[in-house]
Amino acid sequence: MVCERELGISLDKGEQTSNWSRRPLDADQLRYAALDAEVLLQLFDRLIERGESAEPIP
């Protein structure tokens, strides 16, 4: 997993397949989404530091 390799963080992906169309989102889903966004920003910064392109792979 990229998070483990780049940041040394192991994420629990249990909520990844939960029902995201149901509202309101439950507390576990909100925590998962917030952590996912936080880690994504950290990964972005790490890859930019290394000079890797932020362009999506076609």
N, CA and C atoms as an extended XYZ file, in Angstrom:
174
Properties=species:S:1:pos:R:3:atomname:S:1:resname:S:1:resid:I:1 pbc="F F F"
N         0.836       -1.176        0.000 N   MET     1
C         0.000        0.000        0.000 CA  MET     1
C         0.882        1.241        0.000 C   MET     1
N         0.466        2.237       -0.718 N   VAL     2
C         1.243        3.460       -0.874 CA  VAL     2
C         1.420        4.172        0.465 C   VAL     2
N         0.389        4.220        1.278 N   CYS     3
C         0.482        4.908        2.578 CA  CYS     3
C         1.539        4.271        3.465 C   CYS     3
N         1.580        2.983        3.493 N   GLU     4
C         2.582        2.294        4.307 CA  GLU     4
C         3.981        2.548        3.770 C   GLU     4
N         4.137        2.460        2.476 N   ARG     5
C         5.457        2.640        1.867 CA  ARG     5
C         5.969        4.073        2.021 C   ARG     5
N         5.120        5.034        1.761 N   GLU     6
C         5.552        6.431        1.737 CA  GLU     6
C         5.502        7.123        3.098 C   GLU     6
N         4.510        6.777        3.920 N   LEU     7
C         4.303        7.500        5.173 CA  LEU     7
C         4.456        6.641        6.423 C   LEU     7
N         4.560        5.328        6.226 N   GLY     8
C         4.634        4.446        7.383 CA  GLY     8
C         3.317        4.345        8.135 C   GLY     8
N         2.213        4.597        7.434 N   ILE     9
C         0.884        4.569        8.037 CA  ILE     9
C         0.093        3.401        7.449 C   ILE     9
N        -0.476        2.595        8.327 N   SER    10
C        -1.338        1.502        7.886 CA  SER    10
C        -2.784        1.904        8.155 C   SER    10
N        -3.584        1.970        7.105 N   LEU    11
C        -4.972        2.411        7.239 CA  LEU    11
C        -5.930        1.223        7.268 C   LEU    11
N        -6.924        1.332        8.131 N   ASP    12
C        -8.000        0.343        8.168 CA  ASP    12
C        -8.986        0.719        7.064 C   ASP    12
N        -9.157       -0.147        6.098 N   LYS    13
C       -10.037        0.127        4.955 CA  LYS    13
C       -11.431       -0.474        5.138 C   LYS    13
N       -11.799       -0.806        6.369 N   GLY    14
C       -13.079       -1.439        6.643 CA  GLY    14
C       -14.286       -0.637        6.178 C   GLY    14
N       -14.197        0.663        6.280 N   GLU    15
C       -15.341        1.507        5.888 CA  GLU    15
C       -15.394        1.774        4.391 C   GLU    15
N       -14.366        1.383        3.678 N   GLN    16
C       -14.301        1.658        2.244 CA  GLN    16
C       -15.514        1.101        1.498 C   GLN    16
N       -16.008       -0.039        1.926 N   THR    17
C       -17.119       -0.677        1.221 CA  THR    17
C       -18.456       -0.511        1.943 C   THR    17
N       -18.497        0.402        2.917 N   SER    18
C       -19.773        0.623        3.604 CA  SER    18
C       -20.727        1.391        2.690 C   SER    18
N       -21.948        1.549        3.118 N   ASN    19
C       -22.972        2.207        2.301 CA  ASN    19
C       -22.847        3.728        2.422 C   ASN    19
N       -22.149        4.333        1.458 N   TRP    20
C       -21.907        5.777        1.483 CA  TRP    20
C       -23.095        6.579        0.950 C   TRP    20
N       -24.100        5.923        0.406 N   SER    21
C       -25.283        6.647       -0.074 CA  SER    21
C       -26.282        6.888        1.052 C   SER    21
N       -26.132        6.175        2.149 N   ARG    22
C       -27.027        6.341        3.298 CA  ARG    22
C       -26.648        7.622        4.049 C   ARG    22
N       -27.654        8.407        4.396 N   ARG    23
C       -27.445        9.645        5.139 CA  ARG    23
C       -28.269        9.608        6.405 C   ARG    23
N       -27.783       10.170        7.457 N   PRO    24
C       -26.457       10.772        7.550 CA  PRO    24
C       -25.386        9.694        7.651 C   PRO    24
N       -24.167       10.080        7.282 N   LEU    25
C       -23.038        9.157        7.435 CA  LEU    25
C       -22.833        8.893        8.922 C   LEU    25
N       -22.413        7.687        9.264 N   ASP    26
C       -22.192        7.406       10.676 CA  ASP    26
C       -20.794        7.890       11.091 C   ASP    26
N       -20.523        7.845       12.373 N   ALA    27
C       -19.266        8.374       12.920 CA  ALA    27
C       -18.046        7.670       12.338 C   ALA    27
N       -18.128        6.363       12.139 N   ASP    28
C       -16.994        5.627       11.574 CA  ASP    28
C       -16.711        6.073       10.140 C   ASP    28
N       -17.757        6.310        9.367 N   GLN    29
C       -17.569        6.770        7.989 CA  GLN    29
C       -16.947        8.164        7.967 C   GLN    29
N       -17.398        9.026        8.852 N   LEU    30
C       -16.844       10.381        8.904 CA  LEU    30
C       -15.368       10.364        9.289 C   LEU    30
N       -15.015        9.528       10.263 N   ARG    31
C       -13.604        9.403       10.657 CA  ARG    31
C       -12.764        8.871        9.489 C   ARG    31
N       -13.296        7.858        8.813 N   TYR    32
C       -12.593        7.269        7.674 CA  TYR    32
C       -12.364        8.328        6.585 C   TYR    32
N       -13.403        9.082        6.252 N   ALA    33
C       -13.295       10.093        5.194 CA  ALA    33
C       -12.293       11.185        5.582 C   ALA    33
N       -12.319       11.621        6.831 N   ALA    34
C       -11.398       12.662        7.285 CA  ALA    34
C        -9.954       12.167        7.239 C   ALA    34
N        -9.715       10.953        7.701 N   LEU    35
C        -8.368       10.398        7.682 CA  LEU    35
C        -7.894       10.186        6.249 C   LEU    35
N        -8.784        9.733        5.398 N   ASP    36
C        -8.441        9.510        3.998 CA  ASP    36
C        -7.993       10.827        3.350 C   ASP    36
N        -8.714       11.908        3.620 N   ALA    37
C        -8.350       13.211        3.059 CA  ALA    37
C        -7.022       13.703        3.630 C   ALA    37
N        -6.817       13.517        4.919 N   GLU    38
C        -5.570       13.947        5.552 CA  GLU    38
C        -4.364       13.206        4.962 C   GLU    38
N        -4.507       11.908        4.810 N   VAL    39
C        -3.420       11.096        4.270 CA  VAL    39
C        -3.166       11.445        2.801 C   VAL    39
N        -4.222       11.708        2.057 N   LEU    40
C        -4.061       12.069        0.652 CA  LEU    40
C        -3.225       13.340        0.512 C   LEU    40
N        -3.472       14.322        1.370 N   LEU    41
C        -2.684       15.562        1.327 CA  LEU    41
C        -1.221       15.294        1.687 C   LEU    41
N        -0.982       14.431        2.676 N   GLN    42
C         0.384       14.081        3.055 CA  GLN    42
C         1.097       13.360        1.908 C   GLN    42
N         0.387       12.463        1.240 N   LEU    43
C         0.977       11.749        0.099 CA  LEU    43
C         1.311       12.706       -1.034 C   LEU    43
N         0.417       13.615       -1.298 N   PHE    44
C         0.646       14.614       -2.341 CA  PHE    44
C         1.922       15.401       -2.040 C   PHE    44
N         2.038       15.894       -0.805 N   ASP    45
C         3.229       16.649       -0.413 CA  ASP    45
C         4.494       15.808       -0.563 C   ASP    45
N         4.440       14.558       -0.144 N   ARG    46
C         5.610       13.671       -0.222 CA  ARG    46
C         6.038       13.472       -1.669 C   ARG    46
N         5.078       13.229       -2.554 N   LEU    47
C         5.414       12.989       -3.954 CA  LEU    47
C         5.930       14.256       -4.635 C   LEU    47
N         5.391       15.402       -4.275 N   ILE    48
C         5.880       16.671       -4.826 CA  ILE    48
C         7.313       16.919       -4.359 C   ILE    48
N         7.593       16.631       -3.071 N   GLU    49
C         8.958       16.782       -2.540 CA  GLU    49
C         9.954       15.957       -3.353 C   GLU    49
N         9.537       14.790       -3.756 N   ARG    50
C        10.421       13.910       -4.526 CA  ARG    50
C        10.481       14.288       -5.995 C   ARG    50
N         9.701       15.277       -6.379 N   GLY    51
C         9.734       15.730       -7.757 CA  GLY    51
C         8.880       14.911       -8.698 C   GLY    51
N         7.981       14.104       -8.126 N   GLU    52
C         7.107       13.308       -8.981 CA  GLU    52
C         5.946       14.174       -9.460 C   GLU    52
N         5.512       13.910      -10.650 N   SER    53
C         4.444       14.689      -11.278 CA  SER    53
C         3.124       14.509      -10.535 C   SER    53
N         2.375       15.587      -10.452 N   ALA    54
C         1.036       15.524       -9.884 CA  ALA    54
C         0.005       15.219      -10.964 C   ALA    54
N         0.469       15.026      -12.190 N   GLU    55
C        -0.432       14.732      -13.299 CA  GLU    55
C        -0.934       13.297      -13.177 C   GLU    55
N        -2.231       13.089      -13.427 N   PRO    56
C        -2.757       11.721      -13.373 CA  PRO    56
C        -2.167       10.848      -14.471 C   PRO    56
N        -2.060        9.589      -14.174 N   ILE    57
C        -1.567        8.624      -15.164 CA  ILE    57
C        -2.716        8.290      -16.111 C   ILE    57
N        -2.507        8.426      -17.419 N   PRO    58
C        -3.609        8.151      -18.366 CA  PRO    58
C        -4.018        6.701      -18.371 C   PRO    58
